[in-house]
């Protein structure tokens, strides 16, 4: 009888461990797929539509953001109207990188707007109420882009599949807005 109780207890523990391991495997499966897409070096290429400047950067190596590269990128994505520089959220770069991975191609991202100072944002809001008063551009968490040689509508579709942050599609102006805020979508 004692052996039967011990066997049942062992079976219950084994079953519990199996279910925990299986559950962990189910949770880790999507994570494993995402990690498989991450290259040792995450690189991006840009051209700024207003300044004509070009910039290519390997901003993350082996999961570590490269401070010197981020500093250069902050300068590149500065408010081109005022020259003001602000730190860009590295998660925004990861969103751009993931767009490339999901589209299975490297892009040169055409930057329409990166960081915007509060003064620039207010002036743009006066011209167009499509510019948010509390835009995430003002805190380095938003970017307006196109991808050279890739349909902006298709870029928008790829971004929607990411389900990260805010995604705005401006067909008339031919750009996609991406940000690291809460998940939401809109058409401007």
C-alpha positions as CSV (number, residue, x, y, z in Angstrom):
1,X,0.0,0.0,0.0
2,X,2.8,2.4,0.9
3,X,4.4,1.6,-2.4
4,X,1.2,2.5,-4.3
5,X,1.0,5.8,-2.5
6,X,4.6,6.5,-3.3
7,X,4.1,5.6,-7.0
8,X,1.0,7.8,-7.2
9,X,2.9,10.7,-5.6
10,X,5.8,10.2,-8.0
11,X,3.4,10.1,-10.9
12,X,1.7,13.3,-9.8
13,X,5.0,15.1,-9.4
14,X,6.2,13.8,-12.8
15,X,3.0,14.9,-14.4
16,X,3.2,18.3,-12.8
17,X,6.8,18.7,-14.0
18,X,5.9,17.6,-17.5
19,X,3.0,20.1,-17.7
20,X,5.3,22.9,-16.4
21,X,8.0,22.0,-18.9
22,X,5.4,21.8,-21.7
23,X,3.9,25.1,-20.7
24,X,7.3,26.7,-20.6
25,X,8.0,25.3,-24.0
26,X,4.8,26.7,-25.5
27,X,5.7,30.1,-24.0
28,X,9.3,29.9,-25.2
29,X,8.5,28.8,-28.8
30,X,7.5,32.2,-30.1
31,X,10.4,33.8,-28.2
32,X,12.8,31.3,-29.8
33,X,11.5,32.2,-33.2
34,X,11.9,35.9,-32.5
35,X,15.5,35.3,-31.2
36,X,16.3,33.3,-34.3
37,X,15.6,36.4,-36.4
38,X,18.1,38.5,-34.5
39,X,21.5,38.7,-36.1
40,X,24.6,39.3,-34.1
41,X,24.8,42.8,-35.5
42,X,21.6,44.8,-36.0
43,X,22.2,47.4,-38.8
44,X,20.1,50.1,-40.3
45,X,20.6,52.5,-43.3
46,X,19.0,55.9,-43.6
47,X,18.7,58.9,-45.9
48,X,17.2,62.1,-44.5
49,X,14.7,63.6,-47.0
50,X,15.2,67.2,-45.8
51,X,19.0,67.3,-45.3
52,X,20.1,64.7,-47.9
53,X,22.4,63.2,-45.3
54,X,23.0,59.4,-45.4
55,X,23.8,57.2,-42.5
56,X,24.4,53.5,-42.0
57,X,25.0,52.1,-38.6
58,X,25.4,48.7,-36.8
59,X,23.6,50.0,-33.6
60,X,23.5,46.7,-31.6
61,X,26.1,43.9,-31.4
62,X,25.4,40.7,-29.6
63,X,22.4,42.2,-27.9
64,X,24.3,45.3,-26.6
65,X,23.4,48.7,-27.9
66,X,26.5,50.6,-29.1
67,X,26.6,53.9,-27.3
68,X,28.8,55.7,-29.8
69,X,26.5,54.6,-32.7
70,X,23.4,55.7,-30.8
71,X,25.0,59.1,-30.2
72,X,25.7,59.5,-34.0
73,X,22.1,58.3,-34.7
74,X,20.7,60.9,-32.3
75,X,22.6,63.6,-34.3
76,X,21.3,62.2,-37.6
77,X,17.7,62.1,-36.4
78,X,17.9,65.6,-34.8
79,X,15.3,68.2,-35.3
80,X,16.7,69.4,-38.7
81,X,14.8,72.8,-38.3
82,X,16.4,73.8,-35.0
83,X,19.4,71.5,-34.8
84,X,18.3,70.3,-31.4
85,X,19.4,66.8,-30.6
86,X,17.6,64.3,-28.3
87,X,18.2,60.7,-27.4
88,X,16.3,58.3,-29.7
89,X,14.6,55.3,-28.0
90,X,16.6,52.2,-29.1
91,X,13.3,50.3,-29.2
92,X,12.4,52.4,-32.2
93,X,15.5,51.2,-33.9
94,X,14.5,47.6,-33.1
95,X,11.1,48.2,-34.7
96,X,12.8,49.4,-37.9
97,X,15.2,46.4,-37.8
98,X,12.3,44.0,-37.3
99,X,10.5,45.6,-40.3
100,X,13.5,44.6,-42.4
101,X,13.5,41.1,-41.0
102,X,9.8,40.6,-41.6
103,X,10.0,42.0,-45.2
104,X,13.1,39.8,-45.7
105,X,15.2,42.6,-47.1
106,X,17.4,45.5,-46.0
107,X,16.0,48.9,-46.5
108,X,17.4,52.4,-46.8
109,X,14.8,54.2,-44.6
110,X,13.9,57.6,-45.9
111,X,13.4,59.7,-42.8
112,X,10.8,62.4,-43.1
113,X,10.8,63.2,-39.4
114,X,12.7,61.9,-36.4
115,X,13.1,64.0,-33.2
116,X,11.1,67.2,-33.1
117,X,11.6,69.9,-30.5
118,X,8.5,71.1,-28.7
119,X,8.7,74.4,-30.6
120,X,8.9,72.7,-34.0
121,X,6.1,70.3,-33.0
122,X,3.9,73.2,-32.0
123,X,4.5,75.1,-35.2
124,X,3.7,72.0,-37.3
125,X,0.6,71.4,-35.2
126,X,-0.6,74.9,-36.1
127,X,-0.2,74.0,-39.8
128,X,-1.8,70.6,-39.6
129,X,-4.0,69.1,-36.8
130,X,-2.7,65.7,-37.9
131,X,0.4,66.6,-35.9
132,X,-0.3,65.5,-32.3
133,X,0.1,68.1,-29.6
134,X,1.9,65.6,-27.3
135,X,3.7,63.8,-30.2
136,X,6.1,61.1,-29.3
137,X,8.5,62.7,-31.8
138,X,9.2,65.2,-28.9
139,X,10.7,62.5,-26.7
140,X,12.6,60.5,-29.3
141,X,10.1,57.7,-29.5
142,X,8.6,58.3,-33.1
143,X,9.8,58.4,-36.6
144,X,8.1,59.0,-40.0
145,X,9.6,57.0,-42.8
146,X,9.4,55.4,-46.2
147,X,11.6,52.6,-47.5
148,X,13.5,53.1,-50.7
149,X,12.3,50.7,-53.4
150,X,9.4,49.4,-51.3
151,X,5.7,50.4,-51.5
152,X,4.7,52.5,-48.5
153,X,1.4,50.7,-48.4
154,X,3.3,47.4,-48.2
155,X,5.6,48.8,-45.5
156,X,2.5,49.8,-43.5
157,X,1.1,46.2,-43.9
158,X,4.4,44.7,-42.7
159,X,4.4,47.1,-39.7
160,X,0.8,46.1,-38.8
161,X,1.9,42.5,-38.5
162,X,4.5,43.5,-35.9
163,X,1.8,44.7,-33.5
164,X,4.2,47.0,-31.7
165,X,3.6,50.7,-30.8
166,X,1.8,53.2,-32.9
167,X,1.4,52.8,-36.6
168,X,0.0,55.6,-38.7
169,X,-0.4,55.5,-42.5
170,X,-0.3,58.7,-44.5
171,X,-1.0,57.7,-48.1
172,X,-1.3,61.2,-49.5
173,X,2.1,62.2,-48.0
174,X,3.5,58.7,-48.7
175,X,4.9,57.8,-45.3
176,X,4.4,55.6,-42.3
177,X,4.6,56.8,-38.7
178,X,6.1,54.4,-36.2
179,X,6.5,54.9,-32.4
180,X,7.2,53.0,-29.2
181,X,4.0,54.0,-27.5
182,X,0.9,51.8,-26.8
183,X,-0.3,49.7,-29.7
184,X,-2.7,51.6,-31.9
185,X,-3.2,52.3,-35.6
186,X,-4.7,55.1,-37.7
187,X,-4.8,56.4,-41.2
188,X,-4.0,60.1,-41.8
